[in-house]
Structure formats: C-alpha cells, structure tokens
Amino acid sequence: MDIINFDGLLIGIATFLIIGLFHPVVVKAEYYWGTKCWWIFLVLGIVGTVASLLIESVFVSAICGVFAFSSFWTIKEVFEQEERVLKGWFPKNPKRTYPEHKP
C-alpha cells in the first residue's frame, strides 16, 4: 500500500455537489418553464451517458455518469415540483398558468 487512492472520495464529493446543484435547478426550471422543460434534462442525460461511455478516464467517466443519471432523475423531479407548487409548498410563477390541483 504505497499510494493512497483518492478517486473514490473525489467521485463521492463530486456526486454530492452535482446532486446539490440539481435541487435549485429543478425549482428554478419549474418556476420559469413548468414541466415543458423536461426534454432539456433528457438531452443532458443522453449527452452525459454518451460521454461516460466514450471517455477513457474512469474518474471523468464516473462523473459524467453521475451527471447523466442526475439529469434523468430531474425529469421526474420537475413533474413532482409542479405538484409541490400546486400544494402551496413552493411559490407559483404569477406569469404562468397552472393545471388545477387534484388532491
């Protein structure tokens, strides 16, 4: 054990930061564009997946994979964020119309 490998810790830190970054992105995206922005996260997820498959560095490939699947998860979160807005847990954008809330 001559060398300490920090890759796992760095990937963990990067994962934490990426997931933390996506939370306010979901809130802002739903506020300004509603659920119709879901396709942007689909494209980001596909790009991240392709990059993860093509990049030789295991470290960078893992980060791209985390970004890709965080983007895919964000699609679900954008739709759930709209539900949270309709329940009154988050502010509505006064410039947008919302579907009726079904309890």
N, C-alpha and C positions, 0 to 999 in steps of 0.2 A: 504494500500500500504506500507507494511513493508519492502519488499525486491525488489530491482531493478533487473530486468531480463536482462542480457546482451547477452543471447543466440542469439537473432536476429541480434544484431550488430556484434557479432563474426562470425556468419554464413555469413553475408554480407562481412566482411573483408576477410574471407576465400574464398568466391566466387570471389572477386576481385583479390586475389592473384592467385587462380587456373587459371582463365581466362588469367591473365597476364603471367603466366608461359607457357601456351599453345601457345602463339604467337611466341616466338622464337623456340619452339619445332616444330611448323609447318614449319618454314623457314628452319631449320636445317634438318628435316626429308626429305623435298622435295629436298634439295640440295644434300644430300648424297644417298638417296634411291629412289627418284622420287615418283610417285604415287603408286608404288607397295607396299608401307609400310602401306596402308590404313587398312589392316586386323589387324595390331597391335593395332590400335585405336579401332577397333571393339571389339577385345578381352578385352581391358582395359575397354571399356564401359559396356560390359556384366558383367565382374567381379565387376565393381563398382555398377551396378544395383542390382546384386545378394546380394552384401554386404549391400547395402542400405535396401533391403527387410529383411535381416536376423538380422541386428544389432538393439538391443533394444533401445539404446540411440538415442533420437530424434536428438540431435546435431550432433553426428557422422554419423547417417543415412543420414541427410541432406547434410553433406559434401561429403559423398560417392555418393549421387545422383547428386550433382553439378559436381563432378569429372566424373561420368559416362556420363552425357549429354554433358559435355565439350569434352570428348573423341569422342562421336558420332559426334558432330559438327566439330571436327577436320578432320574427313574423308572428309567432303565437302571442308574444307579449304585447305587440301593438294592438291586436284584437282584444286581448284582456284589458289593456289600458283603457280602451274605449268603454268597456263595461264599468271599470272603476270610475271613470268620469261620469257616466250616467248615474251611478250610485251616489255621486256627490263627493267622492273621496279625493278627487283632483279637480282643478278648475276647468270649466268649459271655455273654449275659444268663442267669444261673442260674434266673431265674423263667420262662423261656420254653423251649419245646421246639423243636428244630431238625430239619429233614429229614436223612436220612442223606447223608453226603458221598459223591459218586461221583467217584473220581479220574480 
